[in-house]
Amino acid sequence: MDRLTDELDEIQSGIRIIAVTKNVGADRTEEAIRAGIRHIGENRAEGLIEKRGKIDADVSWHFIGSLQSRKVKDVIHLIDFLHSLDRKSLAKEIQKRAERPVNCFVQVNVSGEQSKHGLAPEAVIPFIKELEAYDKIRVIGLMTMAPNTDDEQKIRQTFAGLKKLQLEVASLGLPYAPCTECSMGMSNDYRIAAEEGATFVRIGTALVGSESEA
Ligand SMILES: *Cc1c(COP(=O)(O)O)cnc(C)c1O
């Protein structure tokens, strides 16, 4: 944890680390919190509900996986940040279920891979403009996943593309969409993400390990 913080600080200060705990249990998650982790990320409703039930700590909870509209009512009261807003129907359901504004990242498919969730880059600004009427949604930033490749140049281009778009949205000055944050970078590529302007990195294996594989 301290090593990771130092490493990121050398690249850019102020990057927040989300410990992705989807492959570990509540005990390991609590260990990470004792070691100083302040942000926890889960990608499935079941995992989030289980950990929220077992862990009582002063941390922020992030939902980082794709979210089915029918599960919104189960998770929306348990999270501080949603990283996967990618469609109008999901926005509508959040608007209906949330009791307070939710900090959302709009997920962007920068690399254009078929298998990836998220909006095409050119669809992002029109989508965000449509969210003005949704007072339960606060667009605090954009999120992306790097392509599955060893080609560092491709990964870097993806992150640089997200950063550019994030700054473009921020410059619109929309009160409900400050869009100051970039959620990008995982165990294999967080250094590149940090170099390209990440403000949140989402790190699982390299930080808390994976008990399912152990
Ligand atoms: C699992 C996951 C991560 C973390 O992956 P690692 O490679 O274990 O660091 C980050 N973001 C999302 C959306 C994930 O599903």
The ligand as an ORCA input file, in Angstrom:
! r2SCAN-3c Opt
* xyz 0 1
  C     -11.430     -6.209    -11.682
  C     -11.459     -4.806    -12.100
  C     -10.375     -3.945    -11.824
  C      -9.103     -4.391    -11.126
  O      -8.395     -5.350    -11.884
  P      -6.942     -5.849    -11.472
  O      -6.335     -6.271    -12.762
  O      -7.125     -6.985    -10.530
  O      -6.221     -4.720    -10.858
  C     -10.499     -2.618    -12.197
  N     -11.611     -2.163    -12.831
  C     -12.660     -2.957    -13.122
  C     -13.846     -2.380    -13.804
  C     -12.621     -4.309    -12.769
  O     -13.663     -5.084    -13.060
*
